[in-house]
Amino acid sequence: MTRRMAGFLLVLAAFMVVEWVMLGFNLADGHPTAFYVVHGILIVVNVVLAVVVGVIGWRAWRPRRPADR
């Protein structure tokens, strides 16, 4: 994987976390409980996916070191 692609994955992961956390804070009152349950599940799933994408991007971004012998 190229560093450019790794950088894209890191930016995407950061965007996903910010976007869904902001949505969580901006949910208005007055909706049925099911609305909050569904959106809470969506937020958790997307933050977990963002962490996975971020880890993949971080591992690809780090410089490769020769194996110690």
N, C-alpha and C positions, 0 to 999 in steps of 0.2 A: 504494500500500500504506500502511496506517495505521501510526502509530508503535507502536500496541499489537501489531499483527501482527509488526512488525519486532522488537519486544522478545521476543515469543514465539519467533521463529526464533532469536534470539541465545541464549535460555535453553535451547532444544531442542538447539542445537549444542553448548553447554557440557555439557549432560547426556550427550549421545551420546559425547563425548570422554572424560569422566570414567568413564562406565559401561564402555566397552570397554577403556580402559586398565586399569581395576581388574580386569576379567575376565582380561586378559592376565597381570597379576601374580599372580592367584589360581588359575591353572590348576595343578591338582595333578599330581604326578609319577605315572608308572605307566600312562599311556595309550599306545596305539599311536601311531606317528609320524603316521599319517594324521589322527588327532584333532587334533594340534597344527598340522598344515598347514592343515586346514580352518578351524580357529579363528583361526589367524594371518591367513588370507585374509579372513575375516569382519571381523576387527579392522581391517585396513588399509582395506578397502572402506568400513566404517562411519565411520572417522575421516576419510577423504577426503570422504564425503558430509556429515559434520558441518562440515568446512571450507567446502564449497560453500554449505551452508545458512547458515553464519555470515557468509560474505561477502555473500550476498544480504540477510540481515538487517541487516548493518552499513551497506551502501549505502542501504537504505531508512531506517535510523535517523538517519543524518546529516542535518542541516538542509540544505535545498536553497538554493543560492546563485544569485542572478540571473546570467545570462551576462554576462561582461565585454565591453564594447563599446568 
